[in-house]
Amino acid sequence: VDGDALENCRQNLRLNEVSKNVYVRRRDAVVTGESYDLIIANILLPVLLEEKEFILKSLKRDGMILFSGIISDQEEALLRSYKASLGNDLLIERKSKGEWKAILLRCSNACIGY
């Protein structure tokens, strides 16, 4: 993870006055066995697919995953993969800006013990 990207994220949290409620961690700083209310992943599809099990195991019941920086032609592959593991009722919202997508998913009970 790029250090500048983490600092940019922290600055945005401060600007939006939510920095007291949010902890930003690099992937290698996440402790195995901890779980989180929200996971934000802004990285390429192959990494999201490779890290799927870790992401799902790290999510709390009713936790949310925000995928951002998804290229339009990779959106369906991402959704197919996560739905194959967790069922079809995950999608909360999609946003587009040009060829880029953001996808918000909620992990229901299906995530627990993934």
DADALIN-V747060 format. One line per field, one symbol per residue. ss: DSSP state (@ for helix, = for strand, . for the rest). psi: psi as a letter, one per 20 degrees, with the letter a starting at -180 (. if undefined). burial: + if it has 9 or more other C-alpha atoms within 8 Angstrom, else -. A space follows every 10 residues. Layout:
ss->???
psi->???
burial->???
//
This chain:
ss->..@@@@@@@@ @@@@@...@@ @.....@@@. .....===== =...@@@@@@ .@@@@@@.== ========== =@@@@@@@@@ @@@@@@.... =======..= ======..@@ @...
psi->pphhgghggh ghgghjljhh ipppqqgiip ppiqqqhppp onrqghhhgh jgggghhjpr pjrqpoprkp pgiighgggg ghhhhirilh pgqqqqnciq qpppqpobhh hpj.
burial->-----+--++ --++---++- ---------- -----++++- +-+-+--++- -+--++++++ ++++++++++ +--++--+-- +++--++--+ +--+-----+ ++++++++-+ ++--
//
